[in-house]
């Protein structure tokens, strides 16, 4: 368990906090590119800061303070220009670097004062990659947005899924290095949700953890599995600092503030070989609900919704002074130790773990993928449907999160040939 001071250290993410300073050294996905097909401005809260994300008329993205520095008007209700965003209260205009480029009255009444040159709004770098919009709130020079290998895969249907989860980010990320929960939270609980008392999933008999350049790999053996199984030889990835990577999808746990987390999923589904070549013109994105609108309870029907139940069930911020860790929690302990070590690194002026600065390294960065052949080379539709884990997904269901819109489901079925 952790004492109260270390629990605060690992969970508080606001400006000026140690963990906030650590997480600001990484690019965070905050929105999807296709969200801006029909709008130009979106309010965003990230790491405890209220910000305005916009796309101006030239197609440039910007991320600036939520409030105009003139009279604190809300820039989420401003309007974009050819270059930048304009406050709808008195017309002050700001570019993506935070410079004030126009003050309509001051520019006419007292042009010699150059008042606009003295005004700067908080701004942060923004980039797009893999259909996502990424933000960096840390010190310069900024590292590179990681170009993970799956972002380059061909012949796949990609979708981006968001959810706002009302709890601290750290208990969400601890889920990323907890393989035992798959047995109970997803396999066995799903049995009970069907009003059945069995059969339960084969038990875990062995789990191992290994640190590598970009996080930790965890491997697991269950009853009936051999050591040649990909879940043991390759495993899954707890990707640093706030992501789970399972091979066919990423799950980022992006801190909104100390009490709320933005869950961001980037999911790749390989189309059947009969449908090749397939080129996706646009990556759809959608928000999934976390509560049942009929009874107000947490949705528990889908895999990630079941995770959400576990996360929020620990409280808004989990009280780790009351926990009792067992041998299955070795990954949790390793992750906490690594974060504490990273905090010491940045205090010495060093980069924390998994920062990429070399463009030569940042080219389709390889990660452990248990189902690499399936995802890269592909299978026939019959082979995909017969897959013991993914078969029902290829039949058209999105098993990971509730609320997939009908239009996204239709696009998926069209891509799959359903």
Legacy VTK file of the C-alpha trace (Angstrom):
# vtk DataFile Version 3.0
C-alpha trace
ASCII
DATASET POLYDATA
POINTS 418 float
0.000 0.000 0.000
0.981 3.667 -0.283
0.963 6.240 2.460
-1.251 9.279 1.998
1.527 11.590 0.824
2.663 9.236 -1.949
-0.922 8.591 -2.986
-1.365 12.351 -3.459
1.976 12.539 -5.259
0.899 9.986 -7.879
-2.654 11.206 -8.375
-2.535 15.012 -8.424
-2.043 16.350 -11.963
-2.580 20.113 -11.773
0.006 22.674 -12.845
2.843 22.839 -10.344
2.376 19.295 -9.000
5.146 16.726 -9.533
2.970 14.228 -11.429
1.380 17.050 -13.381
4.870 18.099 -14.399
5.726 14.544 -15.441
2.605 13.957 -17.529
3.011 17.329 -19.260
6.169 15.949 -20.859
4.095 13.610 -23.039
1.712 14.283 -25.916
-1.894 13.561 -24.937
-4.743 12.701 -27.357
-7.545 15.154 -26.593
-9.957 14.951 -29.547
-10.486 13.405 -32.972
-9.892 15.066 -36.316
-13.386 14.233 -37.567
-14.946 16.109 -34.630
-14.019 19.256 -36.550
-15.827 18.315 -39.731
-18.896 20.224 -38.567
-17.525 22.599 -35.949
-14.462 24.744 -35.469
-14.181 25.154 -31.673
-14.304 22.726 -28.764
-13.804 23.460 -25.043
-11.273 21.097 -23.473
-10.200 20.464 -19.891
-6.796 18.812 -19.647
-4.562 18.268 -16.620
-6.695 20.670 -14.625
-6.525 23.471 -17.199
-9.546 24.894 -19.038
-8.604 25.342 -22.689
-10.085 26.041 -26.107
-9.236 23.768 -29.020
-9.974 25.231 -32.453
-9.375 24.770 -36.167
-9.092 28.055 -38.044
-10.153 28.763 -41.620
-6.695 27.869 -42.951
-6.968 24.422 -41.349
-4.484 25.146 -38.544
-5.279 23.779 -35.087
-4.687 25.799 -31.959
-5.032 25.180 -28.234
-5.301 28.281 -26.061
-6.642 29.412 -22.710
-10.399 29.083 -22.323
-10.666 32.781 -21.416
-9.683 35.918 -23.290
-7.049 37.944 -21.362
-8.996 41.162 -22.013
-12.137 40.741 -19.899
-12.086 36.926 -19.423
-14.786 36.146 -21.981
-15.236 32.482 -22.938
-13.316 31.728 -26.140
-15.340 28.549 -26.645
-17.958 30.973 -27.990
-15.510 32.912 -30.117
-15.119 32.467 -33.854
-12.239 31.412 -36.029
-10.591 33.561 -38.670
-8.182 32.741 -41.486
-5.451 32.655 -38.881
-6.469 32.194 -35.272
-9.448 32.612 -32.975
-11.290 35.864 -32.218
-13.053 36.726 -28.985
-16.727 37.424 -29.611
-16.842 40.059 -26.836
-14.517 42.792 -28.149
-12.860 41.150 -31.147
-9.353 40.509 -29.907
-7.677 37.989 -32.228
-5.079 35.392 -31.215
-2.955 33.051 -33.317
-2.017 29.459 -32.478
1.137 30.622 -30.683
-0.846 32.856 -28.335
0.112 36.182 -29.911
-2.541 38.866 -29.974
-2.640 39.953 -33.616
-5.628 42.321 -33.560
-7.384 44.612 -31.083
-9.953 46.323 -33.343
-10.555 49.420 -31.200
-7.061 49.849 -29.765
-5.491 49.438 -33.222
-7.509 52.446 -34.428
-7.677 54.629 -31.312
-4.039 54.307 -30.210
-2.010 52.549 -32.889
1.245 53.984 -31.592
0.791 52.157 -28.271
1.129 48.707 -29.929
-0.928 47.349 -27.051
-1.509 44.029 -28.801
2.225 43.318 -28.791
2.127 43.318 -24.982
-0.640 40.700 -24.765
-0.064 36.946 -24.876
-2.523 34.181 -24.175
-1.539 30.746 -22.876
-1.119 28.403 -25.842
0.100 24.860 -26.362
1.394 22.938 -29.404
-1.097 20.746 -31.259
-0.473 18.016 -33.821
-2.590 15.465 -35.645
-1.714 11.800 -36.082
-3.767 8.655 -36.736
-7.035 10.605 -36.755
-6.355 12.027 -33.295
-5.554 15.551 -32.166
-2.651 15.630 -29.719
-1.627 18.337 -27.250
1.624 19.008 -25.425
1.598 21.082 -22.245
5.194 20.582 -21.134
8.533 22.375 -21.390
10.245 22.941 -24.713
11.699 21.406 -26.728
8.736 19.097 -27.137
9.405 15.426 -27.917
7.925 13.754 -30.984
4.393 12.429 -31.117
5.064 8.671 -31.143
4.469 7.047 -34.518
3.379 3.658 -33.220
3.493 0.829 -35.732
-0.295 0.158 -35.798
-0.825 3.710 -37.086
0.796 2.549 -40.354
-1.092 -0.721 -40.821
-3.109 -1.168 -44.017
-6.474 -2.763 -44.783
-8.069 -1.986 -41.458
-11.167 -0.228 -40.173
-10.175 2.263 -37.463
-12.500 3.985 -35.044
-11.863 6.309 -32.111
-13.995 6.062 -28.985
-14.178 8.479 -26.052
-15.754 8.358 -22.616
-15.528 10.674 -19.634
-15.007 8.628 -16.479
-15.542 10.348 -13.098
-12.429 9.210 -11.251
-8.702 9.825 -11.057
-6.497 8.737 -13.960
-4.094 6.663 -11.877
-6.551 3.936 -10.923
-7.456 3.727 -14.617
-3.833 3.234 -15.612
-3.212 0.693 -12.868
-5.827 -1.414 -14.662
-3.391 -1.514 -17.616
-0.926 -3.684 -15.718
-3.398 -5.959 -13.948
-3.861 -9.096 -16.123
-5.726 -11.039 -13.440
-8.764 -8.775 -13.742
-9.515 -10.187 -17.214
-10.496 -13.490 -15.642
-12.978 -12.004 -13.179
-14.108 -8.635 -14.462
-14.569 -9.631 -18.094
-14.852 -13.403 -18.389
-16.561 -14.468 -15.170
-18.638 -11.335 -14.622
-19.944 -11.612 -18.176
-21.133 -15.120 -17.310
-22.971 -13.829 -14.253
-24.468 -10.915 -16.171
-26.200 -13.562 -18.303
-27.759 -15.015 -15.130
-25.528 -18.064 -15.408
-23.412 -19.520 -12.601
-20.838 -21.128 -14.869
-18.762 -22.387 -16.364
-16.179 -19.876 -15.209
-13.072 -18.949 -17.158
-9.900 -21.036 -16.774
-7.878 -19.666 -13.871
-4.623 -17.792 -14.144
-1.764 -19.930 -12.931
1.205 -17.704 -13.722
1.838 -14.041 -14.550
5.111 -12.262 -15.289
6.137 -8.649 -15.907
9.057 -7.245 -17.877
10.057 -3.625 -18.400
11.085 -2.445 -21.873
11.791 0.902 -23.559
8.164 1.982 -23.870
6.541 0.527 -20.772
5.973 -2.929 -19.348
5.018 -6.237 -20.942
2.852 -8.578 -18.941
2.531 -12.276 -19.756
-0.065 -14.688 -18.434
-0.792 -18.379 -18.421
-4.210 -19.793 -17.670
-5.279 -23.367 -17.114
-5.010 -25.297 -20.364
-2.509 -22.887 -21.958
1.052 -23.828 -22.882
4.142 -21.670 -22.750
4.005 -21.451 -26.557
0.771 -19.423 -26.362
1.217 -15.826 -27.604
-0.205 -14.531 -24.319
2.944 -15.938 -22.722
5.556 -15.600 -25.460
4.532 -12.056 -26.487
2.031 -10.760 -23.950
0.359 -7.377 -23.744
1.725 -3.891 -23.133
1.231 -1.342 -20.380
2.406 1.572 -22.536
4.072 4.516 -20.827
2.882 6.644 -19.195
-0.930 6.281 -19.399
-1.906 3.687 -21.986
-2.852 0.058 -22.498
-1.896 -1.517 -25.832
-3.428 -4.903 -26.611
-2.245 -5.315 -30.207
-5.372 -4.209 -32.037
-6.171 -1.141 -29.958
-4.760 1.548 -27.684
-6.519 2.852 -24.590
-5.241 6.187 -23.262
-6.252 7.346 -19.785
-5.983 11.131 -20.214
-6.284 13.151 -16.989
-8.978 15.814 -17.244
-8.227 16.831 -13.661
-7.705 15.052 -10.340
-11.249 13.655 -10.342
-12.029 12.918 -13.995
-10.418 10.962 -16.826
-10.931 11.015 -20.587
-10.797 7.460 -21.915
-9.547 7.473 -25.512
-9.557 4.277 -27.586
-8.010 3.863 -31.030
-9.214 0.532 -32.390
-7.995 -1.286 -35.524
-10.004 -4.131 -37.048
-8.325 -5.994 -39.919
-10.755 -6.509 -42.781
-11.137 -9.983 -44.365
-8.691 -10.743 -47.138
-11.608 -10.971 -49.554
-12.173 -7.220 -49.044
-8.621 -6.123 -49.879
-7.480 -3.578 -50.799
-9.360 -1.391 -48.363
-8.601 2.302 -47.835
-10.458 4.156 -45.101
-11.244 7.680 -46.220
-12.104 9.008 -42.767
-11.670 7.698 -39.230
-14.966 7.968 -37.328
-15.039 9.004 -33.677
-17.798 8.758 -31.106
-18.514 9.199 -27.410
-19.873 6.283 -25.418
-22.045 6.619 -22.309
-20.884 5.365 -18.924
-24.276 5.439 -17.157
-27.515 3.673 -18.035
-30.002 6.406 -18.914
-32.884 4.243 -17.677
-31.714 3.526 -14.127
-28.727 5.809 -13.611
-26.385 2.907 -12.823
-23.082 2.157 -14.497
-23.260 0.335 -17.830
-21.620 -3.090 -17.473
-22.439 -4.838 -20.744
-19.180 -4.125 -22.626
-15.528 -4.768 -21.840
-14.383 -1.208 -21.210
-17.608 -0.303 -19.444
-16.821 -3.110 -17.035
-13.417 -1.513 -16.507
-15.108 1.830 -15.835
-17.193 0.178 -13.110
-14.021 -1.074 -11.438
-12.330 2.312 -11.666
-15.138 4.445 -10.284
-15.901 1.809 -7.657
-12.581 2.620 -5.982
-13.790 6.155 -5.270
-13.062 9.399 -7.037
-9.445 9.041 -5.908
-8.603 5.556 -4.628
-7.434 5.489 -1.014
-4.353 3.293 -1.359
-3.599 3.500 2.356
-6.346 0.898 2.860
-5.364 -1.618 0.172
-3.763 -5.031 0.686
-1.659 -6.043 -2.313
-0.980 -9.684 -3.155
1.497 -11.459 -5.405
-0.737 -10.839 -8.436
-0.166 -7.103 -7.918
3.551 -7.118 -8.705
2.900 -5.151 -11.880
1.092 -2.485 -9.872
4.110 -2.180 -7.575
6.563 -2.040 -10.494
4.536 0.688 -12.177
4.395 2.827 -9.039
8.134 2.436 -8.505
8.802 3.455 -12.099
6.691 6.603 -11.757
8.499 7.549 -8.554
11.806 7.008 -10.348
10.638 9.188 -13.262
9.747 11.982 -10.847
13.335 11.853 -9.590
14.612 11.928 -13.186
12.768 15.094 -14.127
13.841 16.715 -10.851
17.421 16.158 -12.083
16.551 17.748 -15.427
16.461 14.423 -17.298
13.805 13.016 -19.610
11.407 10.489 -18.088
10.752 7.076 -19.586
9.661 6.537 -23.216
10.326 10.043 -24.536
11.172 9.932 -28.264
13.219 12.762 -29.773
15.070 11.092 -32.663
13.060 11.126 -35.940
14.983 8.053 -37.122
13.671 6.079 -34.149
10.165 7.490 -34.499
9.269 5.606 -37.671
6.587 2.970 -37.231
7.816 2.212 -33.714
7.407 -1.506 -33.084
5.586 -2.828 -30.025
4.908 -6.417 -28.897
1.858 -7.726 -30.791
0.598 -11.230 -30.051
-1.691 -11.350 -33.118
0.739 -9.637 -35.524
0.198 -12.067 -38.430
-3.585 -11.748 -38.196
-3.461 -7.943 -38.038
-0.789 -7.372 -40.680
-1.224 -10.231 -43.157
-4.933 -10.811 -42.589
-7.218 -13.832 -42.635
-10.219 -14.855 -44.673
-13.644 -13.995 -43.341
-14.261 -17.628 -42.378
-10.982 -17.724 -40.444
-11.774 -14.451 -38.691
-15.228 -15.618 -37.645
-13.706 -18.806 -36.248
-11.203 -16.881 -34.122
-11.817 -17.858 -30.461
-11.570 -14.305 -29.114
-12.345 -11.935 -31.968
-14.957 -13.917 -33.864
-18.013 -12.140 -32.448
-16.408 -8.767 -33.177
-15.959 -9.690 -36.834
-19.612 -10.668 -36.901
-20.422 -6.986 -36.480
-20.615 -6.357 -32.732
-18.412 -3.759 -31.025
-17.628 -5.559 -27.813
-15.379 -2.984 -26.189
-17.709 -0.096 -25.368
-21.428 0.629 -25.341
-23.071 3.232 -27.537
-21.603 2.735 -30.994
-23.652 4.955 -33.330
-25.648 3.332 -36.107
-23.707 5.142 -38.818
-20.375 3.846 -37.489
-21.795 0.330 -37.210
-22.991 0.566 -40.815
-19.574 1.758 -42.027
-17.915 -1.107 -40.141
-20.238 -3.697 -41.661
-19.642 -2.268 -45.117
-15.874 -2.522 -44.635
-16.167 -6.093 -43.325
-18.539 -7.204 -46.066
-21.326 -8.059 -43.648
LINES 1 419
418 0 1 2 3 4 5 6 7 8 9 10 11 12 13 14 15 16 17 18 19 20 21 22 23 24 25 26 27 28 29 30 31 32 33 34 35 36 37 38 39 40 41 42 43 44 45 46 47 48 49 50 51 52 53 54 55 56 57 58 59 60 61 62 63 64 65 66 67 68 69 70 71 72 73 74 75 76 77 78 79 80 81 82 83 84 85 86 87 88 89 90 91 92 93 94 95 96 97 98 99 100 101 102 103 104 105 106 107 108 109 110 111 112 113 114 115 116 117 118 119 120 121 122 123 124 125 126 127 128 129 130 131 132 133 134 135 136 137 138 139 140 141 142 143 144 145 146 147 148 149 150 151 152 153 154 155 156 157 158 159 160 161 162 163 164 165 166 167 168 169 170 171 172 173 174 175 176 177 178 179 180 181 182 183 184 185 186 187 188 189 190 191 192 193 194 195 196 197 198 199 200 201 202 203 204 205 206 207 208 209 210 211 212 213 214 215 216 217 218 219 220 221 222 223 224 225 226 227 228 229 230 231 232 233 234 235 236 237 238 239 240 241 242 243 244 245 246 247 248 249 250 251 252 253 254 255 256 257 258 259 260 261 262 263 264 265 266 267 268 269 270 271 272 273 274 275 276 277 278 279 280 281 282 283 284 285 286 287 288 289 290 291 292 293 294 295 296 297 298 299 300 301 302 303 304 305 306 307 308 309 310 311 312 313 314 315 316 317 318 319 320 321 322 323 324 325 326 327 328 329 330 331 332 333 334 335 336 337 338 339 340 341 342 343 344 345 346 347 348 349 350 351 352 353 354 355 356 357 358 359 360 361 362 363 364 365 366 367 368 369 370 371 372 373 374 375 376 377 378 379 380 381 382 383 384 385 386 387 388 389 390 391 392 393 394 395 396 397 398 399 400 401 402 403 404 405 406 407 408 409 410 411 412 413 414 415 416 417
